[in-house]
Amino acid sequence: MRVFVTGATGFVGAAVVRELLGAGHAVVGLARSEAGAAALRAAGAAVHHGTLEDLDSLRRGAADSDGVIHTAFNHDFSKFAANCEQDRVAIGALGEALRGSARPLLVTTGLLGLAPGRVALESDAAHVVSAQVPRASEQAALALADQGVRASVVRLPPSVHGAGDHGFVPMLIDLARDKGRSAWIGDGANRWPAVHRFDAARVYRLALERGARGERYHAVAEEGVAFREIAEVIGRRLQVPVAGVPVQAAAAHFAWFTMFAGLDAPASSVWTREVLGWVPGEGRLLADVDSERYFA
């Protein structure tokens, strides 16, 4: 297949490009800069110049493909609501170019907060979009599926780890450096699911090749890693004290990250493994974080 990939030079997107090329697909990656274009060419992919704001460019990229994988998202939390709206509109543009065909569209979303108090399943519906939770990636994709587009969703856990990680765990490391201690909230038993970026990339490829319209896939290798265990690895590596903070004092330590630090969000991938034949094979989160590349 000729696959159009947005976010193709990002942490997850670059792994998806690598996986697709390794499986014999041709890849066309969206690039907004010459540096990004050069990285794509070096990886063996073709280049489609454009941005998420350039909807005509997105439509052309999708129209010229046999399928689309959308991993791009602006993670600048200072304008999160605007970025969520940009993402929703971009997904709509990609879907327009695929309407009336059987060509797949895979859209990326997250797992945090999906099923408070229990293990999240692929059958669980997405959150209700609101001012507090404005991201509508999944809702936009499934709306397209209702219109006949072969759209489906890949849900990612809060920790997608591996070389080049710049997500939540590196944020916790920076916070521990700044505060001089590594902390958790309460007893730290709340859990984050996790997956290595290369294992996640295989979910995208398998869903592209074997997936069905309107489905939700969980790229989850570990159902739940206790937040306390992550903090303990960080503290040992940085040689700073490790300790829990009471719920009332959490905001003083974690600031805007408090909500994420306190979430208990275990998630299953049993159904995804069964229908796609996916078997994670990369390292586990704690072993990966307990390495020099996270602390260099």
Disulfide bonds with the S-S distance in Angstrom:
none
